[in-house]
Amino acid sequence: CLALAKMLFPDASDDATIEGSPQLIGIDIQARAVENTRRSLLASLPSNIYYNHLALLEQSHEHLLDVPKDTGSVGLVCYNLGYLPGAPSESDPEIPADYKQTQTQTSCTLSSITDAALLLRVGGLLSVMTYPGSNLEESVAVEHLAEGLAMLTTRNEGGWEGYVDEIEDE
């Protein structure tokens, strides 16, 4: 989230005026992930950027259509799927022993990615990082969904029909 914030607000300072109203919204279902991100952003960004242009939400990404305030301004949606890494230890007892049990679910993820595709403005980007080692089913399903989106939105000659014609018979 920090790298994206720095790209979205490259010349930000406490007294900088940001043209338009770019927003960065971070969503995670795990309180620890949201808190880690909050601390990182507060330490690295000017306070006016953090308080006026960022929102960190502790919730599922399943209901993505309910999140943006201005759907015409959504230029990037990123997913980092799986679970928050880190194992319980004496130095960080707040990490629950079952931390791997709180991970993204395939059906919620596919629904959210579909919503994200609908939210993006023309020219917007969708980035999805999957981890086959933690959820192979989700990784494969996301790959197929992304291929379908590419097929349906291609601007190549022949459109989606040309894309289908290029698929080798199995």
N, C-alpha and C positions, 0 to 999 in steps of 0.2 A: 504494500500500500504506500509505503514511504517513497519508493522509486517512482511510482505513478504520480504521486503528489508533486514531487520535484519536477517531473516532466510537464505536468499540467500548469504549475506555477513557477516557471524557471527563474524569474526575476523578482520574486516576492520578497518584500520586506514589511516591517510593521506599518510603515506609512505609504506603502504602494497601493495604488488604485488598480483594481483588476477590471478590465473591460468585460462587459457582459456579466453573466453570473455563473461561471463554470462551477460545477459541483463535483465532488468526489464522495461517493457513498461506499463505505465498507460494510459488509454484512458477514457475520459469523455467528453460529449458534452457540459457540463456546465462550463463556465469560472471560476465560483466561486469554484467549486469542484477541478478543476485543480490547482487553486491558493492555496487553502487550503492544498492540498497534497504537492505542491511544498514547501510551507513554513515549513510544518512538516518534510519533508525529508531533507531540507537544514539545519534545526536546529538539526537534530538527526544523520545524517550520515556524514562521512568524505567527504570533497569537491571532492576528486579525485573519489570517488565512485559515487557521484551524477552526476558529469560532464562527466564521462567516461562510466558509466554502466547503467544509467537510462534515460528514455525518457518519458516525459509527453505530451500527445497529446490531444488537444482540438478538438475532432471530434467524429463522430458516430462510434460505433463499427461495423457498418454494413459492412464495407470493410476491414475486418480483414486480409485477405490474402495479402493486400498491405502493411501491417505494418512491419513484422519482416524482419530483414536484413539477418539472417541466419536461415532458417526454420528448419534445422537439430538440432538446439539447444533449441527449444521451449519445456520446460519441465513442464510448468504450465501455465494454462490460468484460470483466476478467473473473475467471473462476480458478481457484486453487483447491481442487477437490481432495477428498480423503479425510484425514484426521490431523489434529495438531500434534506434531511430533514432540517427544520428550517423555521420559519415563519418571515415575515417582522416585524421589531420593530424599535423603535426610536434609539436604540443602534446600529443597523445594517441596515441602510436604503438602502443598496445596494441589499438586498434580494428583488426580484420582488414580487409583490402581487400574481402573477399567478405562483409561483414557482412549484406548483404541476403539472402544464400543461407541463413542460419539463420533461418528463419521458420516459423510454424505451418503444419501440413499439414492439409488438409481432412478426411481420413478420421480422423486422430487427434483433431482438434478435435470432430468430430461424436460420436465415441465418448465423449470426455470430458464433453461437455455432457449426453449421455444419462445417464452415470454421476452427474453433478452433480444432475440432476433426481431421481434415485433416492435420493441422499444427503440432500437437503434435508428439514428437519423441516417439519411443517405450518406454513404461514405464511412459510416461508423464501423468500428472493429469489435470483434468478439474473440476473446482469447480464453482457451480452456486448457488447464494443466491437469491431467489425470495421472493416477498412480496405479498401474495394473497390479503391482505387488500387494496393494492393500484392498483393491476392489476390482478384480478383473472384469466382472460383469458390467460394472459402470463404465469402465474404460472402453470396452468394446461397443457398448450402446452409444456412448458419446461419439466415438469415431464414426459409427454408422449415421447418427443424426447429422454430424458435421458434413459428411459426404452427401447426404440428402439435401441439406441446405445449399451446398455448393452446386449440386445438380439443378436444383430448382431456381437458383438465382444467377446462374452463369449468363454471361453476356457473349459467350463464344458463338461463332457461327453455328447455326442449327439449334441453339438454345438447349433446353433440357433434352430434347429429342436426340440431338447430336451427341450429347453426353452419354445417353443410354445406348446409342448405337455403337459407341466406342468401347463399351464394356465387353470384355471377351466372354464368350460362352463358357460356362463352367462344365 
